[in-house]
Amino acid sequence: MGSMDAQASPCNNTSDPLCYEEASGSLAVIIIPSLLAMSTVVVLTGLLCALGRRRKASPQRPHLPTCYTNHGQECVSISPAAPWEIQEDWALEGLEFCETGRYGPVCRGTLRREDVTTAVLVETLRGCYNPTMAEEFVDWILFHGAVCKHQNVVRMLCCQTQRIPMYIVLESCIPGNLLQYLWSLRNRDVESLDSLQHFSERSVYLVAKQVAAGLDYLLSEHRLVHGYVAARNVLIGSGLSVKVSGLGLAFEARQCQTGKQANWRAADVPVKWQSPEQMMKQPTTDRSDVFSFGIVLYELITLGSPPYPDLEAQCVLTQLHKSYRMKRPNNCGVPLYDLMKYCWMWNFKDRPTFSAIIKLLESYMYLADNKDLCILEDIDISDYSRRAGVRL
């Protein structure tokens, strides 16, 4: 029995080093995990206390409004464009429907701010049943707020995103659309004209310079290509002041840069306003806008005639490749026509930049005729639509 006890309890002798070593190992198994557990509790407690203090110190994020469908179903929660929200003492007056836009009805009217009234266009989001469309509409608002800060680009005045209907209010001009203004100048009694209706070749230079300035701003300040440069996408106001509008394709490009998708379609640009590279579905550049700007010069000097009047839309690319260019219009001086042809160079690298175009317009302006342009032929809308290849 004694020998068996000695074998079963080898560590009764605490002076034995082997016995001390084994006892220490047993204590380590107990103490070390306990210390690790205690330190973990202390660290977690400290983190939770710090987070609690941070939450208490920082202001609470304001509750974002939720918009609902007509049936009361929640569809999307949207962050408002707070800096541009319409103020309580502002009022939209005299709204009249003018067209259906990408997002819904577009109306003309006036914005009253205290005793000041401004002509405006109001683009409204059609209901709120589509969260993706609602989010894109807010991006459209923020795009205008960030980009449109030039006197020759249409600006946003305010918006509404915190309640239904959501809308964006853009500044407008009187008389308004440049193409329709050019049509109004046809077949007129020159002796009874008011100051706004005096429109000469020199006026073409003044208007063109402002269009070029707006497009140059979009490129130089925001690296944006307009994509649909045409007289119908320009607004004209008193004193022949001009603002570039129709920024849907520029917005789409910005959305792509930020990894988002927009539903604007480049295919909506009529062929006769496209550059050769656009017609061939190649990437567009600022020089693509320059080609289209040459078409705008043609529209201006012809008081809104359709481009390539002798060609069907499907034949334009082939003829351009064969070096065909529109002939010099009546009332068009040689310097202005040379600028058109410069813009219409086949290779986009051979076309001028907008900054160069502005300088050319300034240097040629003194050569421009100041006699009122007059074309006796009225515009037939259906005939124009057919020859221009556009739907009006």
RODO-2510 file (C-alpha; in nm, 4 decimals, decimal comma):
residues 392
     n   res          X          Y          Z
     1     m     0,0000     0,0000     0,0000
     2     g     0,2858     0,2371     0,0897
     3     s     0,4445     0,1971    -0,2492
     4     m     0,1143     0,2480    -0,4215
     5     d     0,0549     0,5723    -0,2249
     6     a     0,3957     0,6963    -0,3229
     7     q     0,3194     0,6407    -0,6895
     8     a    -0,0240     0,7961    -0,6719
     9     s     0,0902     1,1110    -0,4919
    10     p     0,4343     1,1959    -0,6280
    11     c     0,3983     1,5646    -0,5301
    12     n     0,3378     1,5428    -0,1586
    13     n     0,6918     1,6694    -0,1103
    14     t     0,6761     2,0399    -0,1921
    15     s     1,0511     2,0720    -0,1803
    16     d     1,0725     1,8587    -0,4911
    17     p     1,1315     2,0909    -0,7946
    18     l     0,9249     1,8685    -1,0179
    19     c     0,6356     1,8910    -0,7793
    20     y     0,6584     2,2772    -0,7673
    21     e     0,6686     2,3041    -1,1444
    22     e     0,3527     2,1018    -1,1889
    23     a     0,1677     2,2982    -0,9249
    24     s     0,2627     2,6231    -1,0956
    25     g     0,1337     2,4946    -1,4272
    26     s    -0,2014     2,4129    -1,2696
    27     l    -0,2304     2,7634    -1,1279
    28     a    -0,1419     2,9153    -1,4672
    29     v    -0,4240     2,7259    -1,6338
    30     i    -0,6666     2,8921    -1,3944
    31     i    -0,5194     3,2426    -1,3514
    32     i    -0,4221     3,3388    -1,7111
    33     p    -0,7672     3,2820    -1,8699
    34     s    -0,9225     3,4667    -1,5767
    35     l    -0,6952     3,7674    -1,6353
    36     l    -0,7717     3,7649    -2,0097
    37     a    -1,1437     3,7554    -1,9430
    38     m    -1,1222     4,0419    -1,6942
    39     s    -0,9151     4,2560    -1,9363
    40     t    -1,1661     4,1927    -2,2182
    41     v    -1,4524     4,3060    -1,9941
    42     v    -1,2606     4,6215    -1,8999
    43     v    -1,1847     4,7084    -2,2658
    44     l    -1,5447     4,6484    -2,3810
    45     t    -1,6778     4,8531    -2,0899
    46     g    -1,4468     5,1383    -2,1843
    47     l    -1,5550     5,1281    -2,5506
    48     l    -1,9230     5,1243    -2,4613
    49     c    -1,8788     5,4181    -2,2244
    50     a    -1,6894     5,6149    -2,4890
    51     l    -1,9579     5,5421    -2,7514
    52     g    -2,2271     5,6509    -2,5077
    53     r    -2,0476     5,9783    -2,4418
    54     r    -2,0048     6,0392    -2,8181
    55     r    -2,3738     5,9785    -2,8864
    56     k    -2,4693     6,2130    -2,6075
    57     a    -2,2303     6,4832    -2,7279
    58     s    -2,3168     6,4682    -3,1011
    59     p    -2,6489     6,6112    -3,2285
    60     q    -2,9088     6,3661    -3,3435
    61     r    -2,9514     6,3331    -3,7204
    62     p    -3,2817     6,4918    -3,8185
    63     h    -3,5617     6,2630    -3,9190
    64     l    -3,5812     6,2437    -4,2972
    65     p    -3,9273     6,2686    -4,4491
    66     t    -4,0802     5,9606    -4,6005
    67     c    -4,2859     5,9966    -4,9133
    68     y    -4,5912     5,7843    -4,9845
    69     t    -4,7959     5,6775    -5,2813
    70     n    -5,1536     5,7887    -5,3234
    71     h    -5,2571     5,4656    -5,1489
    72     g    -5,0598     5,5513    -4,8384
    73     q    -4,7900     5,2939    -4,8976
    74     e    -4,4378     5,3980    -4,8096
    75     c    -4,2187     5,4019    -5,1209
    76     v    -3,8891     5,5696    -5,0382
    77     s    -3,7127     5,7733    -4,7728
    78     i    -3,5195     6,0581    -4,9303
    79     s    -3,2657     6,3041    -4,7976
    80     p    -3,3934     6,6534    -4,8822
    81     a    -3,1860     6,9053    -5,0758
    82     a    -3,2119     7,1331    -4,7733
    83     p    -3,0174     7,4387    -4,8976
    84     w    -3,2499     7,4740    -5,1964
    85     e    -3,5875     7,3936    -5,0371
    86     i    -3,8531     7,6503    -5,1272
    87     q    -3,9138     7,8965    -4,8457
    88     e    -4,2506     7,9294    -4,6762
    89     d    -4,3048     8,2889    -4,7930
    90     w    -4,2283     8,2113    -5,1589
    91     a    -4,5111     8,1220    -5,3971
    92     l    -4,5455     7,9649    -5,7406
    93     e    -4,8106     8,1457    -5,9439
    94     g    -4,9829     8,1153    -6,2802
    95     l    -4,8575     7,7640    -6,3546
    96     e    -4,9513     7,6362    -6,7008
    97     f    -4,8693     7,2942    -6,8402
    98     c    -4,6302     7,3116    -7,1360
    99     e    -4,4953     6,9581    -7,1878
   100     t    -4,4304     6,6193    -7,0350
   101     g    -4,0703     6,5850    -6,9289
   102     r    -3,8485     6,2958    -6,8258
   103     y    -3,9900     6,2830    -6,4732
   104     g    -4,3401     6,4198    -6,5214
   105     p    -4,5302     6,7390    -6,6081
   106     v    -4,3331     7,0559    -6,6868
   107     c    -4,5119     7,3864    -6,6274
   108     r    -4,4404     7,7521    -6,6925
   109     g    -4,5153     8,0126    -6,4324
   110     t    -4,3666     8,2698    -6,1992
   111     l    -4,1936     8,2457    -5,8646
   112     r    -4,2826     8,5249    -5,6234
   113     r    -4,0202     8,6067    -5,3608
   114     e    -4,1523     8,8975    -5,1562
   115     d    -4,2110     9,1682    -5,4221
   116     v    -3,9895     9,0070    -5,6891
   117     t    -4,1340     8,7785    -5,9563
   118     t    -3,9254     8,5576    -6,1811
   119     a    -4,0258     8,3541    -6,4862
   120     v    -3,9697     7,9848    -6,4096
   121     l    -4,0078     7,6309    -6,5365
   122     v    -4,1287     7,3749    -6,2840
   123     e    -4,0347     7,0097    -6,3411
   124     t    -4,2451     6,7768    -6,1283
   125     l    -4,1841     6,4160    -6,0291
   126     r    -4,4733     6,2046    -6,1476
   127     g    -4,6081     6,0585    -5,8227
   128     c    -4,3711     5,8698    -5,5941
   129     y    -4,4349     5,5078    -5,6709
   130     n    -4,0818     5,4337    -5,7929
   131     p    -3,8058     5,4659    -5,5300
   132     t    -3,5317     5,4509    -5,7931
   133     m    -3,6883     5,7323    -5,9942
   134     a    -3,7387     5,9413    -5,6808
   135     e    -3,3744     5,9016    -5,5823
   136     e    -3,2665     5,9937    -5,9352
   137     f    -3,4888     6,3019    -5,9231
   138     v    -3,3153     6,4156    -5,6042
   139     d    -2,9803     6,3576    -5,7777
   140     w    -3,1103     6,5707    -6,0654
   141     i    -3,1832     6,8490    -5,8167
   142     l    -2,8424     6,8198    -5,6522
   143     f    -2,6770     6,8190    -5,9951
   144     h    -2,8269     7,1588    -6,0736
   145     g    -2,7299     7,2902    -5,7341
   146     a    -2,3678     7,1861    -5,7822
   147     v    -2,3148     7,2516    -6,1534
   148     c    -2,5391     7,5335    -6,2716
   149     k    -2,3590     7,8403    -6,1389
   150     h    -2,2896     8,0385    -6,4548
   151     q    -2,4801     8,3268    -6,6082
   152     n    -2,5096     8,1387    -6,9392
   153     v    -2,6361     7,8108    -6,7904
   154     v    -2,9921     7,7707    -6,6629
   155     r    -2,9963     7,7813    -6,2826
   156     m    -3,2086     7,6188    -6,0165
   157     l    -3,3932     7,8655    -5,7936
   158     c    -3,5439     7,6213    -5,5444
   159     c    -3,7011     7,2788    -5,5089
   160     q    -3,9376     7,0758    -5,2948
   161     t    -3,8350     6,7325    -5,1680
   162     q    -3,9813     6,7249    -4,8167
   163     r    -4,3383     6,6730    -4,9277
   164     i    -4,5384     6,5606    -5,2287
   165     p    -4,5309     6,6624    -5,5085
   166     m    -4,1553     6,6838    -5,5417
   167     y    -4,0387     6,9404    -5,7963
   168     i    -3,7487     7,1527    -5,9141
   169     v    -3,7869     7,5208    -6,0077
   170     l    -3,5557     7,6398    -6,2854
   171     e    -3,5175     7,9959    -6,4033
   172     s    -3,6740     8,0694    -6,7393
   173     c    -3,6642     8,3600    -6,9830
   174     i    -3,9057     8,5652    -7,1861
   175     p    -3,9585     8,5048    -7,4756
   176     g    -3,8010     8,1680    -7,3887
   177     n    -3,7026     7,8884    -7,6251
   178     l    -3,4471     8,0111    -7,8797
   179     l    -3,5773     7,8020    -8,1703
   180     q    -3,9328     7,9294    -8,1309
   181     y    -3,8000     8,2822    -8,0922
   182     l    -3,6149     8,2501    -8,4248
   183     w    -3,9331     8,1282    -8,5898
   184     s    -4,1202     8,4310    -8,4550
   185     l    -3,8736     8,6596    -8,6364
   186     r    -3,9711     8,5280    -8,9786
   187     n    -4,2008     8,7170    -9,2140
   188     r    -4,2236     9,0236    -8,9921
   189     d    -4,2850     9,3906    -9,0499
   190     v    -3,9393     9,5388    -8,9901
   191     e    -4,0734     9,8921    -8,9370
   192     s    -4,2903     9,7861    -8,6419
   193     l    -4,0248     9,5894    -8,4522
   194     d    -3,9580     9,6444    -8,0844
   195     s    -3,6060     9,6332    -7,9408
   196     l    -3,6146     9,2601    -7,8644
   197     q    -3,7028     9,1715    -8,2227
   198     h    -3,4049     9,3413    -8,3823
   199     f    -3,1972     9,0424    -8,4834
   200     s    -2,9062     9,0711    -8,7238
   201     e    -2,5905     8,8810    -8,8086
   202     r    -2,4248     9,0705    -8,5258
   203     s    -2,6986     8,9374    -8,2971
   204     v    -2,6004     8,5885    -8,4100
   205     y    -2,2485     8,6571    -8,2854
   206     l    -2,3759     8,7855    -7,9502
   207     v    -2,6006     8,4858    -7,8936
   208     a    -2,3427     8,2347    -8,0164
   209     k    -2,0741     8,3765    -7,7889
   210     q    -2,2963     8,3232    -7,4833
   211     v    -2,3831     7,9671    -7,5854
   212     a    -2,0125     7,8941    -7,6285
   213     a    -1,9390     8,0508    -7,2885
   214     g    -2,1975     7,8290    -7,1159
   215     l    -2,0634     7,5145    -7,2834
   216     d    -1,7036     7,6128    -7,2074
   217     y    -1,7970     7,6574    -6,8417
   218     l    -1,9512     7,3092    -6,8214
   219     l    -1,6338     7,1623    -6,9646
   220     s    -1,3664     7,3673    -6,7893
   221     e    -1,5276     7,3759    -6,4440
   222     h    -1,7042     7,0380    -6,4331
   223     r    -1,5563     6,8255    -6,7151
   224     l    -1,9043     6,7843    -6,8592
   225     v    -2,0027     6,7399    -7,2225
   226     h    -2,3522     6,8727    -7,2965
   227     g    -2,4361     6,6059    -7,5537
   228     y    -2,7384     6,7757    -7,7133
   229     v    -2,6399     7,1226    -7,8316
   230     a    -2,9290     7,2676    -8,0331
   231     a    -3,1305     7,5892    -8,0518
   232     r    -3,4220     7,4117    -7,8835
   233     n    -3,1991     7,3622    -7,5774
   234     v    -3,1161     7,7302    -7,5390
   235     l    -3,3246     7,9955    -7,3613
   236     i    -3,3206     8,3590    -7,4717
   237     g    -3,4331     8,6574    -7,2670
   238     s    -3,4306     9,0349    -7,2687
   239     g    -3,1286     9,2019    -7,4213
   240     l    -3,0529     8,8777    -7,6073
   241     s    -2,9327     8,7187    -7,2837
   242     v    -2,8807     8,3459    -7,3271
   243     k    -2,8840     8,0388    -7,1019
   244     v    -2,7930     7,6855    -7,2049
   245     s    -3,0503     7,4284    -7,0888
   246     g    -3,1356     7,0656    -7,1674
   247     l    -2,8679     6,9147    -6,9442
   248     g    -3,0084     6,5615    -6,9308
   249     l    -2,7158     6,3916    -7,1051
   250     a    -2,4621     6,5902    -6,9020
   251     f    -2,6441     6,4680    -6,5906
   252     e    -2,6281     6,1111    -6,7178
   253     a    -2,2519     6,1469    -6,7659
   254     r    -2,2144     6,2765    -6,4105
   255     q    -2,4207     5,9846    -6,2754
   256     c    -2,1936     5,7405    -6,4570
   257     q    -1,8898     5,9111    -6,3046
   258     t    -2,0332     5,8483    -5,9581
   259     g    -2,1243     5,4885    -6,0336
   260     k    -2,4967     5,5500    -6,0737
   261     q    -2,7308     5,4904    -6,3644
   262     a    -2,9605     5,7505    -6,5161
   263     n    -3,2385     5,6858    -6,7638
   264     w    -3,1637     5,9560    -7,0185
   265     r    -3,0953     5,8211    -7,3640
   266     a    -2,8358     5,9564    -7,6085
   267     a    -3,0449     5,8034    -7,8880
   268     d    -3,2997     6,0817    -7,8304
   269     v    -3,0603     6,3332    -7,9923
   270     p    -3,1759     6,3897    -8,3535
   271     v    -2,9216     6,2674    -8,6080
   272     k    -2,8892     6,6044    -8,7821
   273     w    -2,7526     6,7599    -8,4616
   274     q    -2,5025     6,4827    -8,3949
   275     s    -2,1323     6,4798    -8,4704
   276     p    -1,9970     6,1992    -8,6941
   277     e    -1,8575     6,0162    -8,3904
   278     q    -2,1972     6,0295    -8,2219
   279     m    -2,3621     5,8874    -8,5335
   280     m    -2,1074     5,6039    -8,5301
   281     k    -2,1768     5,5348    -8,1585
   282     q    -1,8247     5,6310    -8,0581
   283     p    -1,7417     5,8138    -7,7330
   284     t    -1,8424     6,1789    -7,7355
   285     t    -1,6099     6,4593    -7,6341
   286     d    -1,6296     6,8353    -7,5984
   287     r    -1,5422     6,8556    -7,9686
   288     s    -1,8618     6,6618    -8,0393
   289     d    -2,0442     6,9544    -7,8809
   290     v    -1,8399     7,1849    -8,1060
   291     f    -1,9732     7,0090    -8,4165
   292     s    -2,3286     7,0551    -8,2892
   293     f    -2,2501     7,4179    -8,2067
   294     g    -2,1811     7,4690    -8,5780
   295     i    -2,5364     7,3462    -8,6436
   296     v    -2,6646     7,6063    -8,3929
   297     l    -2,4811     7,8770    -8,5889
   298     y    -2,6699     7,7573    -8,8969
   299     e    -3,0006     7,7669    -8,7072
   300     l    -2,9295     8,1211    -8,5879
   301     i    -2,8401     8,2733    -8,9226
   302     t    -3,1324     8,0986    -9,1006
   303     l    -3,3845     8,1921    -8,8280
   304     g    -3,4511     7,8321    -8,7356
   305     s    -3,4303     7,6414    -9,0632
   306     p    -3,3775     7,2637    -9,0372
   307     p    -3,0156     7,1563    -9,0979
   308     y    -2,9241     6,9545    -9,4069
   309     p    -3,2545     7,0503    -9,5710
   310     d    -3,1745     6,8485    -9,8847
   311     l    -3,0754     6,5273    -9,7056
   312     e    -3,2648     6,2540    -9,5290
   313     a    -3,1361     6,1856    -9,1789
   314     q    -3,0070     5,8395    -9,2697
   315     c    -2,7904     5,9870    -9,5482
   316     v    -2,6137     6,2535    -9,3429
   317     l    -2,3236     6,0434    -9,2132
   318     t    -2,2372     5,9041    -9,5553
   319     q    -2,2400     6,2499    -9,7118
   320     l    -2,0304     6,4003    -9,4321
   321     h    -1,7725     6,1286    -9,4852
   322     k    -1,7611     6,2354    -9,8494
   323     s    -1,6771     6,5923    -9,7349
   324     y    -2,0274     6,7274    -9,7938
   325     r    -2,1050     7,0396    -9,5907
   326     m    -2,4074     7,2673    -9,5972
   327     k    -2,3679     7,5606    -9,8316
   328     r    -2,3354     7,9149    -9,7031
   329     p    -2,6820     8,0512    -9,6127
   330     n    -2,8146     8,3834    -9,7317
   331     n    -2,7210     8,6761    -9,5043
   332     c    -2,4244     8,4759    -9,3716
   333     g    -2,0878     8,6488    -9,3961
   334     v    -1,7750     8,4581    -9,4960
   335     p    -1,6132     8,4717    -9,1462
   336     l    -1,9230     8,3179    -8,9845
   337     y    -1,9444     8,0490    -9,2514
   338     d    -1,5738     7,9714    -9,2112
   339     l    -1,6350     7,9219    -8,8392
   340     m    -1,9204     7,6813    -8,9171
   341     k    -1,6962     7,4740    -9,1431
   342     y    -1,4225     7,4818    -8,8790
   343     c    -1,6695     7,3317    -8,6314
   344     w    -1,7729     7,0708    -8,8894
   345     m    -1,4308     6,9148    -8,9424
   346     w    -1,4607     6,5369    -8,9721
   347     n    -1,1815     6,4584    -8,7249
   348     f    -1,2782     6,5920    -8,3839
   349     k    -0,9142     6,6804    -8,3122
   350     d    -0,9232     6,9348    -8,5966
   351     r    -1,2161     7,1286    -8,4496
   352     p    -1,1636     7,4371    -8,2312
   353     t    -1,2166     7,4437    -7,8562
   354     f    -1,4944     7,6575    -7,7130
   355     s    -1,2419     7,8977    -7,5646
   356     a    -1,0971     7,9451    -7,9156
   357     i    -1,4479     7,9870    -8,0610
   358     i    -1,5219     8,2669    -7,8133
   359     k    -1,2079     8,4525    -7,9233
   360     l    -1,2946     8,4033    -8,2911
   361     l    -1,6468     8,5372    -8,2390
   362     e    -1,5088     8,8404    -8,0573
   363     s    -1,2547     8,9126    -8,3300
   364     y    -1,5027     8,8662    -8,6184
   365     m    -1,7914     9,0571    -8,4641
   366     y    -1,6930     9,3932    -8,6106
   367     l    -1,7282     9,2372    -8,9585
   368     a    -2,0864     9,1251    -8,8959
   369     d    -2,3776     9,2980    -9,0668
   370     n    -2,6123     9,4880    -8,8350
   371     k    -2,9085     9,4774    -9,0735
   372     d    -3,2114     9,2828    -8,9471
   373     l    -3,2385     8,9310    -9,0769
   374     c    -3,5606     8,8667    -9,2585
   375     i    -3,6889     8,5438    -9,4102
   376     l    -4,0287     8,5592    -9,5718
   377     e    -4,1071     8,1898    -9,5449
   378     d    -4,3009     8,0879    -9,2329
   379     i    -4,2205     7,7603    -9,0598
   380     d    -4,4633     7,4753    -9,1112
   381     i    -4,4248     7,2639    -8,7987
   382     s    -4,5084     6,9291    -8,9599
   383     d    -4,2771     6,9991    -9,2535
   384     y    -3,9999     7,1110    -9,0177
   385     s    -4,0422     6,7979    -8,8062
   386     r    -4,0120     6,5766    -9,1136
   387     r    -3,7103     6,7552    -9,2632
   388     a    -3,5267     6,7947    -8,9330
   389     g    -3,6006     6,4408    -8,8170
   390     v    -3,7441     6,5519    -8,4821
   391     r    -4,0759     6,5063    -8,3054
   392     l    -4,2354     6,8335    -8,1937
***
